[in-house]
Amino acid sequence: MMQVAVGCDHGGYSLKDAVIKAITESGHTALDFGTHSAERSDYPDYAEKVSAAILAGKADRGILICGSGVGICIAANKIPGIYAAICHDTYSAHQGVEHDRMNVLCLGGRIIGTELAQELVTAFLKAEFSFGERHIKRTDKVKAIEHKYLK
């Protein structure tokens, strides 16, 4: 069972309950980092809260939602150790974990509906990194790039 941190701004608020439902129905625990209303809010705040929970070991993975999925994804990817991607198809949602060690799924609350969101969450949570030689090589290169620019 995984602990899954969830965060969204006002643009993703309409999908948050469906995402949490999909997490719990998959047998995992959802950790709700907000927002808790449809009032205007800033996506970087939630990207940071969810990412910090993952890096602190309080959550295994995260799901972030804003209007398009773009802004919250950009914000999350600024944090070393977070590998976030927008997925609006189930192949990308599981392949990103299996091949690329994606640990944060980003969704667009104004782009997809609740049924697709739940399918994406389920695919994301069922996936595991493959540990294939080529995937380890590539993800190690990504980490090396990340560390190169942290100096």
C-alpha positions as CSV (number, residue, x, y, z in Angstrom):
1,M,0.0,0.0,0.0
2,M,1.3,3.5,-0.9
3,Q,0.8,6.8,0.6
4,V,-0.2,9.2,-2.2
5,A,0.0,12.9,-1.7
6,V,-2.6,14.9,-3.6
7,G,-2.5,18.7,-4.3
8,C,-4.3,21.1,-6.6
9,D,-5.1,24.7,-7.1
10,H,-8.6,26.1,-7.9
11,G,-8.3,24.9,-11.5
12,G,-7.9,21.3,-10.4
13,Y,-10.2,21.4,-7.5
14,S,-13.2,19.9,-9.4
15,L,-11.1,16.7,-10.1
16,K,-9.6,16.3,-6.6
17,D,-12.4,14.2,-5.1
18,A,-12.4,11.8,-8.1
19,V,-8.6,11.4,-7.8
20,I,-8.8,10.7,-4.1
21,K,-11.6,8.1,-4.7
22,A,-9.5,6.3,-7.3
23,I,-6.5,6.2,-4.9
24,T,-8.5,4.7,-2.1
25,E,-10.3,2.3,-4.4
26,S,-6.9,1.1,-5.6
27,G,-6.1,0.2,-2.0
28,H,-3.8,3.1,-1.2
29,T,-4.0,6.1,1.2
30,A,-4.6,9.6,-0.1
31,L,-3.0,12.5,1.7
32,D,-4.9,15.7,0.9
33,F,-2.6,18.8,0.8
34,G,-5.3,21.0,-0.6
35,T,-6.7,23.3,-1.9
36,H,-9.9,22.8,0.0
37,S,-12.1,25.2,-2.0
38,A,-12.6,26.6,-5.5
39,E,-11.3,30.0,-4.4
40,R,-8.4,31.2,-6.5
41,S,-5.0,29.8,-5.3
42,D,-1.5,29.4,-6.6
43,Y,-0.4,26.1,-8.1
44,P,3.3,26.4,-7.0
45,D,2.2,26.2,-3.4
46,Y,0.6,22.8,-3.9
47,A,3.4,21.5,-6.1
48,E,5.8,22.2,-3.3
49,K,3.7,20.7,-0.5
50,V,3.2,17.4,-2.4
51,S,6.9,17.3,-3.5
52,A,8.1,17.9,0.0
53,A,6.0,15.1,1.4
54,I,7.6,12.7,-1.2
55,L,11.1,13.9,-0.4
56,A,10.5,13.6,3.3
57,G,9.3,10.0,2.9
58,K,5.7,10.8,4.0
59,A,4.4,9.9,0.6
60,D,5.5,7.4,-2.0
61,R,4.1,9.2,-5.0
62,G,2.1,12.3,-5.7
63,I,-0.7,13.6,-7.9
64,L,-1.0,17.3,-8.8
65,I,-3.9,19.0,-10.6
66,C,-4.2,22.5,-12.0
67,G,-6.3,23.8,-14.9
68,S,-4.1,22.5,-17.7
69,G,-1.6,20.4,-15.7
70,V,1.2,22.4,-17.2
71,G,2.0,25.0,-14.5
72,I,1.9,22.6,-11.6
73,C,4.1,20.2,-13.6
74,I,6.7,22.9,-14.3
75,A,6.7,23.9,-10.6
76,A,7.1,20.3,-9.4
77,N,9.9,19.6,-11.8
78,K,11.9,22.4,-10.3
79,I,12.4,20.4,-7.1
80,P,15.3,17.9,-7.3
81,G,14.2,14.3,-6.9
82,I,10.7,15.0,-8.3
83,Y,9.9,13.5,-11.7
84,A,6.5,14.9,-12.7
85,A,4.7,14.5,-16.0
86,I,1.3,15.5,-17.4
87,C,-0.6,12.5,-18.6
88,H,-3.9,12.5,-20.3
89,D,-3.7,8.9,-21.6
90,T,-3.2,5.7,-19.7
91,Y,-0.2,4.5,-21.6
92,S,1.8,7.6,-20.5
93,A,0.5,7.2,-17.0
94,H,2.0,3.8,-16.5
95,Q,4.9,4.0,-18.9
96,G,6.2,7.1,-17.2
97,V,6.6,5.1,-14.0
98,E,7.9,1.9,-15.7
99,H,10.5,3.5,-17.9
100,D,11.2,7.0,-16.5
101,R,10.7,6.6,-12.7
102,M,7.9,9.3,-12.7
103,N,6.8,9.9,-9.1
104,V,4.3,12.6,-9.7
105,L,1.3,12.4,-12.0
106,C,0.0,15.8,-13.2
107,L,-3.5,16.3,-14.6
108,G,-5.4,19.1,-16.2
109,G,-8.7,19.7,-14.4
110,R,-10.1,21.7,-17.3
111,I,-8.8,19.2,-19.8
112,I,-10.0,15.8,-18.7
113,G,-13.2,14.5,-17.0
114,T,-13.5,12.4,-13.8
115,E,-13.7,9.0,-15.4
116,L,-10.5,9.5,-17.4
117,A,-8.8,11.0,-14.3
118,Q,-9.7,7.9,-12.3
119,E,-8.3,5.6,-15.1
120,L,-5.1,7.6,-15.2
121,V,-4.7,7.4,-11.4
122,T,-5.3,3.7,-11.4
123,A,-2.7,3.1,-14.2
124,F,-0.2,5.3,-12.5
125,L,-0.5,3.5,-9.1
126,K,-0.4,0.0,-10.6
127,A,2.8,0.7,-12.4
128,E,6.3,-0.1,-11.1
129,F,9.7,0.8,-12.4
130,S,11.0,-1.9,-14.6
131,F,14.6,-1.9,-13.5
132,G,15.5,-2.8,-17.1
133,E,19.1,-2.0,-17.9
134,R,18.3,0.6,-20.5
135,H,15.8,2.4,-18.2
136,I,18.3,2.5,-15.3
137,K,20.9,3.9,-17.7
138,R,18.6,6.6,-18.9
139,T,17.2,7.6,-15.5
140,D,20.7,7.8,-14.2
141,K,21.5,10.2,-17.0
142,V,18.5,12.3,-16.0
143,K,19.7,12.4,-12.4
144,A,23.2,13.3,-13.5
145,I,21.8,16.3,-15.5
146,E,19.8,17.3,-12.5
147,H,22.9,17.3,-10.2
148,K,25.1,19.1,-12.7
149,Y,22.8,22.1,-12.6
150,L,22.4,22.1,-8.8
151,K,26.0,23.2,-8.4
